[in-house]
Amino acid sequence: MIRATVLRAFVLTAAFAAGLTPVTCLGENSNRLPTKATKELPPQLLSLLRQKKMPKYSPIFVRLFKEEAELEVWKQDTTGRFQILKIYPICRWSGDLGPKLQEGDRQAPEGFYTVTPELMNPNSNFYLAINVGYPNSFDKANNRDGSLLMIHGDCSSSGCYAMTDEQISEIYSLARDSFLGSRPSFQVQAYPFRLTPANLARHRNNPNLAFWKMLKIGNDHFETTHLEPKVDVCNRLYVFDAQPPPNSPNPLVFNPTDKCPAFVVNPKIARRALEKQRTDELEYAQLLKDNVPAAPIYSGLDGGMNKAFLAQFPGRVTLAKVLPYASYLPQLPPIPWVDNDGSLTSKWFGTLFSKPIVCDLARTSFLSSVLDQC
């Protein structure tokens, strides 16, 4: 009865356009969904859930790493924290390291995204698809545009994260089942690589370094707590796990393009994150002192593929079809990350930015909920 109620609550009745048959999305009557969208999880994965004490309908959490070409699915266990469930090799991603900036740049997004039921596409041209929700409020505040950025099947990408059909079938089913549980959405974190001091030191000359260090704050919050970070945007920046200052009578209100309100980071999370940050800073500084080799700013290739698929899909990774990414990279303002005692943590995160970007609210599209173009 509960599941039926949830399903009815997710019913989507909007049509793509007048005269067209409405597209069946996740929340509609399961009798109308294609079989591929209603498949049960394979027995091996159900067994793994039991072993890891993860209820079938508990929330999930997804992390994407371009350079390693890996997609992680985390799932909430009976303690209420997220634990790693499975790591999927990514079959294909396009563009170069760095965030998506504009329609047609072939860049796969980087940042923090929220997936809701209407972003699940069971009728994708690429088997099954999950729209990551680009552009989010951070992207729009920084004048970044684009649409229909997906995690999907068919191992073919033009700005998306492409998996095999078998992989996306599992990922889609895990996402679908999480919607039948207690939460109406799940978070996707997309990164250029695992944000370790070694990787950041290798990419120290990349013009995206300041943006990646901002993403690392949210990454550190998750890695030190295994809790989904609360993400807000103000002053065209991401802020994580913000809460009102002590004795503040008013709730926090964030506007992506306005000055950040007074806030503190949840003290329990801030302590752990700062500890990790300081340890990472020391390692990063030592790597710079040792002058570890720096990676090239521009790879010259159009994306990448996990080595597990190189023999199966030869020739899928080709020379880039767009200009070097850094040639049109904008700049971002400093990061005001405040911990529980009100001090500004800017030694590492706040010195590599320049002037703010003028806001231009990017368009959004209903198409992102029903179609894809990758």
C-alpha positions as CSV (number, residue, x, y, z in Angstrom):
1,M,0.0,0.0,0.0
2,I,2.8,2.4,0.9
3,R,4.7,1.7,-2.3
4,A,1.5,2.2,-4.3
5,T,0.9,5.5,-2.6
6,V,4.4,6.7,-3.4
7,L,4.1,5.6,-7.0
8,R,0.8,7.5,-7.4
9,A,2.5,10.6,-5.9
10,F,5.1,10.4,-8.6
11,V,2.7,10.4,-11.5
12,L,3.8,12.8,-14.2
13,T,1.1,14.0,-16.5
14,A,2.8,16.7,-18.5
15,A,3.2,15.9,-22.3
16,F,6.3,16.8,-24.2
17,A,4.3,19.0,-26.6
18,A,0.8,19.4,-27.9
19,G,-0.2,16.6,-30.2
20,L,2.4,14.2,-28.8
21,T,1.8,11.2,-26.6
22,P,3.0,11.9,-23.0
23,V,6.3,10.2,-22.3
24,T,6.1,7.6,-19.6
25,C,8.5,8.5,-16.8
26,L,9.5,6.7,-13.6
27,G,6.5,7.6,-11.6
28,E,3.8,6.5,-13.9
29,N,1.8,3.3,-13.7
30,S,4.3,0.4,-13.9
31,N,2.0,-1.4,-16.4
32,R,3.0,1.3,-19.0
33,L,6.7,1.2,-18.3
34,P,9.0,-0.9,-20.5
35,T,10.2,-4.1,-19.0
36,K,13.8,-2.9,-18.8
37,A,12.7,-0.2,-16.4
38,T,10.9,-2.5,-14.0
39,K,13.4,-5.4,-13.8
40,E,14.3,-6.7,-10.4
41,L,17.9,-6.4,-9.2
42,P,19.9,-9.4,-10.1
43,P,20.2,-12.1,-7.4
44,Q,23.9,-11.4,-6.8
45,L,23.2,-7.7,-6.1
46,L,20.3,-8.5,-3.8
47,S,22.6,-10.9,-1.9
48,L,25.2,-8.1,-1.6
49,L,22.6,-5.8,-0.1
50,R,21.8,-8.4,2.5
51,Q,25.5,-8.9,3.3
52,K,26.1,-5.2,3.7
53,K,22.9,-4.7,5.8
54,M,21.5,-2.3,3.2
55,P,17.6,-2.3,3.0
56,K,16.5,-2.7,-0.6
57,Y,14.6,0.6,-0.5
58,S,17.1,2.7,1.4
59,P,18.6,5.9,-0.2
60,I,21.5,5.8,-2.6
61,F,24.3,8.2,-3.4
62,V,26.4,8.3,-6.6
63,R,29.9,9.5,-7.2
64,L,31.5,9.9,-10.7
65,F,35.3,10.1,-11.4
66,K,36.4,11.0,-14.9
67,E,40.1,10.3,-14.9
68,E,39.6,6.9,-13.1
69,A,36.5,6.3,-15.3
70,E,34.6,4.9,-12.3
71,L,31.0,5.3,-11.0
72,E,30.4,4.5,-7.4
73,V,27.0,3.6,-5.9
74,W,26.8,4.1,-2.2
75,K,23.7,2.9,-0.2
76,Q,22.5,3.7,3.3
77,D,22.8,0.8,5.7
78,T,20.9,0.1,8.9
79,T,23.1,2.5,10.8
80,G,21.9,5.4,8.7
81,R,25.2,6.0,7.0
82,F,26.2,5.5,3.4
83,Q,28.6,2.6,2.6
84,I,30.0,1.7,-0.8
85,L,27.8,-0.9,-2.6
86,K,29.5,-1.3,-5.9
87,I,32.0,0.4,-8.3
88,Y,31.1,0.4,-12.0
89,P,33.8,1.1,-14.6
90,I,32.6,3.9,-16.9
91,C,32.4,2.8,-20.5
92,R,32.7,6.3,-22.0
93,W,32.8,9.9,-21.0
94,S,33.4,12.9,-23.3
95,G,35.3,16.2,-23.2
96,D,38.3,16.9,-21.0
97,L,38.8,17.2,-17.3
98,G,36.8,20.2,-16.0
99,P,33.2,21.3,-15.7
100,K,30.7,21.8,-18.4
101,L,30.4,25.5,-19.4
102,Q,28.2,25.7,-22.5
103,E,25.9,23.8,-24.8
104,G,27.9,21.8,-27.3
105,D,31.3,21.8,-25.6
106,R,31.1,18.0,-25.2
107,Q,32.0,18.4,-21.5
108,A,30.5,15.9,-19.0
109,P,29.4,17.9,-15.9
110,E,31.3,18.3,-12.7
111,G,29.7,19.3,-9.4
112,F,26.9,18.4,-7.0
113,Y,23.5,17.4,-8.6
114,T,20.1,16.2,-7.4
115,V,18.2,13.6,-9.2
116,T,14.4,13.4,-8.7
117,P,12.0,10.8,-10.2
118,E,11.0,13.0,-13.2
119,L,14.7,12.9,-14.3
120,M,14.5,9.1,-14.8
121,N,14.0,8.3,-18.4
122,P,12.9,4.6,-19.1
123,N,12.4,5.4,-22.8
124,S,15.9,6.6,-23.6
125,N,17.5,6.1,-27.0
126,F,20.4,4.9,-24.9
127,Y,18.6,2.0,-23.2
128,L,17.9,3.7,-19.9
129,A,19.0,7.1,-18.7
130,I,19.2,9.2,-15.6
131,N,19.4,13.0,-16.1
132,V,21.9,14.4,-13.6
133,G,20.0,17.7,-13.4
134,Y,22.5,20.0,-15.2
135,P,22.5,23.0,-15.0
136,N,22.0,23.3,-11.2
137,S,21.8,26.6,-9.4
138,F,25.6,26.9,-9.2
139,D,25.9,26.4,-13.0
140,K,23.1,28.9,-13.7
141,A,24.6,31.5,-11.3
142,N,27.9,31.2,-13.2
143,N,26.3,31.5,-16.6
144,R,26.9,27.9,-17.6
145,D,24.4,26.3,-19.9
146,G,23.6,23.0,-21.5
147,S,20.9,20.4,-21.3
148,L,20.1,16.7,-21.3
149,L,23.3,15.5,-19.5
150,M,22.8,11.9,-18.5
151,I,24.1,8.8,-17.0
152,H,22.9,6.2,-19.6
153,G,23.7,3.0,-21.5
154,D,25.0,2.2,-25.0
155,C,28.6,3.2,-24.2
156,S,28.3,6.3,-26.4
157,S,28.8,9.9,-25.0
158,S,28.6,13.5,-26.1
159,G,28.7,15.2,-22.8
160,C,27.4,12.3,-20.7
161,Y,28.6,9.5,-18.6
162,A,27.9,6.3,-20.6
163,M,27.7,2.9,-19.2
164,T,26.9,-0.5,-20.7
165,D,23.3,-1.5,-20.9
166,E,23.8,-4.1,-18.2
167,Q,25.4,-1.6,-15.9
168,I,22.7,1.1,-16.4
169,S,20.1,-1.5,-15.8
170,E,21.4,-2.1,-12.3
171,I,22.1,1.6,-11.5
172,Y,18.6,2.6,-12.8
173,S,17.0,-0.2,-10.7
174,L,18.9,0.9,-7.6
175,A,17.8,4.5,-8.1
176,R,14.2,3.5,-8.8
177,D,14.0,1.4,-5.6
178,S,15.5,4.2,-3.6
179,F,12.6,6.4,-4.7
180,L,10.2,3.8,-3.3
181,G,11.8,4.3,0.1
182,S,12.0,7.3,2.3
183,R,13.6,10.0,0.1
184,P,12.3,11.8,-3.0
185,S,15.8,12.4,-4.5
186,F,19.4,11.3,-4.5
187,Q,22.7,13.2,-4.9
188,V,25.2,12.8,-7.7
189,Q,28.7,14.1,-7.1
190,A,30.8,14.4,-10.3
191,Y,34.5,14.9,-10.1
192,P,37.5,15.2,-12.5
193,F,39.3,12.5,-10.5
194,R,39.6,11.4,-6.9
195,L,40.4,14.6,-5.0
196,T,43.5,13.3,-3.3
197,P,46.5,15.6,-2.6
198,A,48.5,13.6,-5.1
199,N,46.0,14.1,-7.9
200,L,45.6,17.8,-7.1
201,A,49.4,18.2,-7.1
202,R,49.6,16.6,-10.5
203,H,47.0,19.0,-11.9
204,R,48.3,22.1,-10.1
205,N,48.7,24.0,-13.3
206,N,45.2,23.3,-14.5
207,P,43.0,26.5,-14.6
208,N,40.2,24.5,-13.0
209,L,42.3,23.9,-9.8
210,A,40.4,26.4,-7.7
211,F,37.0,25.0,-8.8
212,W,38.2,21.5,-7.9
213,K,39.4,22.6,-4.5
214,M,35.9,24.0,-3.8
215,L,34.4,20.6,-4.8
216,K,36.9,19.0,-2.4
217,I,35.2,20.7,0.5
218,G,32.0,18.8,-0.1
219,N,33.9,15.7,-0.9
220,D,35.7,15.9,2.4
221,H,32.4,16.4,4.3
222,F,31.1,13.1,2.8
223,E,34.3,11.1,3.1
224,T,34.7,12.0,6.8
225,T,31.1,11.3,7.8
226,H,29.5,9.0,5.1
227,L,26.5,11.3,5.3
228,E,25.0,13.1,2.3
229,P,26.3,16.7,2.5
230,K,23.7,19.5,2.4
231,V,24.5,21.6,-0.6
232,D,23.6,25.3,-1.0
233,V,24.8,28.0,-3.4
234,C,25.5,31.7,-2.6
235,N,27.8,34.3,-4.0
236,R,28.1,31.9,-7.0
237,L,29.8,29.4,-4.8
238,Y,29.0,26.0,-3.3
239,V,28.6,25.8,0.5
240,F,28.2,22.6,2.4
241,D,26.3,21.6,5.6
242,A,25.6,25.2,6.5
243,Q,23.4,26.0,9.5
244,P,22.3,29.3,11.2
245,P,24.8,30.8,13.8
246,P,24.0,30.0,17.4
247,N,21.0,31.9,18.7
248,S,20.1,33.1,15.3
249,P,16.3,33.7,15.2
250,N,16.0,33.4,11.4
251,P,16.3,30.4,9.0
252,L,19.1,30.5,6.5
253,V,18.1,31.8,3.0
254,F,20.5,31.2,0.2
255,N,20.4,33.0,-3.1
256,P,22.9,31.7,-5.7
257,T,23.9,35.1,-6.9
258,D,23.7,37.1,-3.7
259,K,26.1,37.5,-0.8
260,C,26.2,34.5,1.5
261,P,24.2,35.0,4.7
262,A,25.9,34.5,8.0
263,F,26.3,30.8,8.7
264,V,28.4,28.2,10.4
265,V,29.2,24.7,9.2
266,N,27.7,21.9,11.3
267,P,30.3,21.6,14.0
268,K,30.4,17.8,14.1
269,I,31.1,17.8,10.4
270,A,33.4,20.8,10.3
271,R,35.8,19.3,12.9
272,R,36.3,16.1,10.9
273,A,36.5,17.9,7.6
274,L,39.0,20.4,8.8
275,E,41.2,17.6,10.3
276,K,41.2,15.9,6.9
277,Q,41.8,19.2,5.1
278,R,44.9,20.1,7.2
279,T,46.4,16.6,6.7
280,D,45.8,16.9,3.0
281,E,47.3,20.4,2.9
282,L,50.6,19.1,4.4
283,E,50.8,16.3,1.9
284,Y,50.0,18.7,-0.9
285,A,52.7,21.1,0.2
286,Q,55.3,18.4,0.4
287,L,54.4,17.1,-3.1
288,L,54.9,20.6,-4.5
289,K,58.2,20.9,-2.6
290,D,59.2,17.6,-4.2
291,N,58.2,19.0,-7.6
292,V,56.2,16.0,-8.6
293,P,55.5,15.9,-12.4
294,A,52.6,18.0,-13.5
295,A,49.9,16.7,-15.8
296,P,49.3,18.5,-19.1
297,I,46.5,21.1,-19.0
298,Y,44.9,19.7,-22.1
299,S,44.8,16.0,-23.0
300,G,44.0,16.4,-26.7
301,L,41.6,13.5,-26.4
302,D,37.8,13.5,-26.4
303,G,37.1,12.1,-23.0
304,G,38.1,8.6,-21.7
305,M,37.1,5.0,-21.1
306,N,37.9,2.6,-18.3
307,K,40.6,0.2,-19.3
308,A,38.2,-2.7,-18.8
309,F,36.5,-1.7,-22.0
310,L,39.4,-0.8,-24.2
311,A,39.5,-4.2,-26.0
312,Q,35.7,-4.4,-26.2
313,F,35.2,-0.9,-27.7
314,P,38.4,-0.1,-29.7
315,G,38.5,3.4,-31.3
316,R,35.8,4.9,-29.1
317,V,38.2,7.5,-27.5
318,T,39.4,9.8,-30.3
319,L,41.1,13.2,-30.7
320,A,39.1,16.0,-29.3
321,K,36.5,17.7,-31.5
322,V,36.4,21.0,-29.7
323,L,39.0,23.7,-28.9
324,P,41.3,23.2,-25.9
325,Y,39.1,23.5,-22.8
326,A,41.2,26.2,-21.1
327,S,40.7,28.6,-23.9
328,Y,37.2,29.6,-22.7
329,L,37.5,28.9,-19.0
330,P,35.9,31.6,-16.8
331,Q,37.1,32.6,-13.3
332,L,35.4,32.3,-10.0
333,P,35.4,34.4,-6.8
334,P,37.1,33.4,-3.5
335,I,35.5,30.7,-1.3
336,P,34.2,31.9,2.1
337,W,34.2,28.6,3.9
338,V,33.4,29.2,7.6
339,D,33.8,26.7,10.3
340,N,32.1,26.5,13.7
341,D,34.2,29.1,15.5
342,G,33.6,31.6,12.7
343,S,37.2,31.6,11.3
344,L,37.7,31.8,7.6
345,T,39.5,28.8,6.1
346,S,41.1,30.3,3.1
347,K,44.8,29.3,3.2
348,W,44.3,26.6,0.6
349,F,40.8,27.2,-0.8
350,G,40.5,31.0,-1.0
351,T,43.7,32.4,-2.7
352,L,43.4,31.1,-6.3
353,F,40.3,32.9,-7.4
354,S,39.7,36.3,-9.0
355,K,36.8,38.6,-9.7
356,P,33.1,37.4,-9.6
357,I,31.2,36.4,-12.7
358,V,28.1,38.4,-13.8
359,C,25.0,36.4,-13.3
360,D,23.0,35.3,-16.3
361,L,20.3,32.8,-15.4
362,A,20.6,29.9,-17.7
363,R,17.5,28.4,-19.2
364,T,16.1,25.2,-18.1
365,S,14.2,22.7,-20.2
366,F,11.3,20.3,-19.6
367,L,13.0,18.2,-22.3
368,S,15.6,17.2,-19.7
369,S,13.0,15.1,-18.0
370,V,12.0,13.0,-21.0
371,L,14.6,13.0,-23.7
372,D,18.4,12.9,-24.1
373,Q,20.9,13.8,-26.7
374,C,24.1,12.2,-25.7
